[in-house]
Amino acid sequence: MKKRIVALGMVCIAVLSILAGCSNGSDKNTSSGDAGTAETKAVAGKEIVCIMKDNVTPFHLSVAEGCENAGAEYGVKITVQAPVSGAGGSNEEQAQLVEQAIASQADCVVIVPVDSEGIVPAIKKLNEAGIPVVNVNTKIAGTEAKYESFVAIENYQVGYQMAKALCEAMEGKGKMFVIEGTTGAQTSIDRTKGALDAIGEYPDIVVAAQQSATYNRAEAMNVVQNLLQQTPDVDAIFCCNDEMALGSAEAVNAANKTGEILISGVDGNADTLVAISEGSIYATCNSNPVGQGYYGVYEAAKYLSEGAADPTYAIETILITAENVSEFMD
């Protein structure tokens, strides 16, 4: 993808300073940038274990890429690990990977949790072992488990903005499906709440169905196929990520309704950009997964070097529709 910032008017989250004490990502597809300092590079040789949600989803593969890019820049040893159970991952497998990181005496763990609450016991074990944690993308729940920095987009606002874009395209009336991500994942909780709040501002728009598809393309296709049998006259489908938006588009196409039903996702992955250019998906929001991984390792390196990290690091996102999709395609 191109590495330049598009017009300010396209910014989906214009100001992310609502995250207290946050810094701002400077590039929508960051793989390196202004983060490097002599202090962070002083951690050369340290090992940072980066635990992803899974090893198959394009988003998490991109997060891993960002981690590796930052590791190469700072001379840090990056070990990327993930559950092998497929898209959506496994909390139990992540907990096992945490145990392995403790046993190998990793210097820091960067983690994207499968389950915000389920991962808490594993994070507490890292705390007890004295291994610092950087939380990326999906926030660890509660206050019992400690982490030094949270690097992510502002998920509530993304959900709100994407649903609002659909509502406006629907001209404020009609029926919508809300397709949630993995139950228990804070990303899904926040994006869904944001979406429902946006829809609530339009009294003539009805949420005809609300169901999880665990961030999985195939499951979303099955879920939406079933929902279309119950509500064939739906006007739009809000999805908490692009994989589910793509699955929804397959279901809509199978029902011969492509172009009749508006679909939105979140992430801005390559398949979705093609789908937007072809008209089968209406919009997505580039959540810069490479940047999330990069700045996760940056904050880890900063903590290892200075003993402190930014409590939150906000990643900018940009609304993508047919009007500007070419800006994001190779």
Beta strands, then each sheet from edge to edge (+ up, - down):
strand 1: 23-24
strand 2: 47-51
strand 3: 77-81
strand 4: 108-111
strand 5: 133-136
strand 6: 149-152
strand 7: 174-180
strand 8: 205-212
strand 9: 236-239
strand 10: 262-264
strand 11: 284-286
strand 12: 312-314
strand 13: 318-320
sheet 1: 1+ 12+ 6+ 5+ 4+ 2+ 3+
sheet 2: 8+ 7+ 9+ 10+
sheet 3: 11+ 13-
end
